[in-house]
């Protein structure tokens, strides 16, 4: 494993004002922060950030001396209706440009949340074409796409989350993505998400996408009731120390602590685990 560089993920901050993301990141010692556009959460930029909103975001980066090269865009390129798909593509293209204007170099996108069992060839073709389209836009600015490994999630009656396989969690489907996506398109390797969708797969899909990882989230999931609950690394059975040794990725690894009620403490517990599992880590 090369030197482990660690940044701060954004999902646990989704209910907090944007400036508070920067305040917390700076107080904890992070120099790199992930941000999001759209999705209807108060902790993200709006669905269509204008010049003033983008300027305000860049001012926060300068004032807190925190870089924000990683941006999440909420999307689904596996929609069944062709018209809905075209509208989704148009939205992503606009938000990708806004992300680049905010200084993003890596755009975290999703294939979509259609269960693998429902994916037919027209959906596959529309999805692959959409990534080619957005990749061409990104290439003009030097940004790259990072597709998150993520299951289809359902909230169960007991409040836990069920994860179902998608094209980004199942190895054969992942291998097809690697073959057929543009070579510039990489993956956000979220091994915890793969664990929750494929709990029997202790390789977490690493061998399939090892050479295409250009982004990384660090978290874990634990069994709760009929489903799963997101937890910090070190709080369930994922051996992140060994996994990090097996990865070839030399970029920034982002702590993604998902619960909002104790996000600062959860990030701190994650960093404490890294002190034990990968003591040579440092803030990016």
LINWOJO-V279160 format. One record per backbone hydrogen bond with DSSP energy under -0.5 kcal/mol. CO is the residue of the C=O (numbers start at 0). NH is the residue of the N-H. If there is no record, write none. Layout:
co,nh
CO,NH
CO,NH
This chain:
co,nh
2,4
3,281
4,252
5,283
6,8
6,254
7,33
9,12
10,13
12,15
13,42
16,19
16,20
17,20
17,21
18,22
19,23
20,24
21,25
22,26
23,27
24,28
24,29
30,66
31,7
32,69
34,71
35,44
36,73
40,43
44,37
45,48
49,53
50,54
51,55
52,56
53,57
54,58
55,59
56,60
57,61
58,62
59,63
60,64
60,65
66,32
68,70
68,104
68,105
69,34
70,107
71,36
72,74
75,78
80,84
81,85
82,86
83,87
84,88
85,89
86,90
87,91
88,92
89,93
90,94
91,95
92,96
93,97
94,98
95,99
96,100
97,101
98,103
99,102
104,143
105,70
105,107
106,108
106,145
107,72
108,147
110,76
114,117
114,118
115,118
119,123
120,124
121,125
122,126
123,127
124,128
125,129
126,130
127,131
128,132
129,133
130,134
131,135
132,136
133,137
134,138
135,139
136,139
136,140
137,140
137,141
137,142
143,106
144,185
145,108
146,187
147,149
150,152
151,163
153,155
153,161
155,158
159,155
160,227
161,153
163,151
164,115
165,168
165,169
169,173
170,174
171,175
172,176
173,177
174,178
175,179
176,180
181,184
185,146
186,188
186,213
186,214
187,148
187,189
188,190
188,216
189,192
189,193
190,194
191,195
192,196
193,197
197,200
199,201
200,203
202,205
204,207
204,208
205,209
208,211
208,212
209,212
211,186
214,188
215,253
216,190
216,218
217,255
219,230
221,228
223,226
226,223
227,160
228,221
230,219
231,234
237,239
238,242
239,243
240,244
241,245
242,246
250,4
251,215
251,253
252,6
252,254
253,217
253,255
254,8
254,256
255,257
259,262
261,265
262,266
263,267
264,268
265,269
266,270
267,271
268,272
269,273
270,274
271,275
272,275
272,276
273,277
277,280
281,5
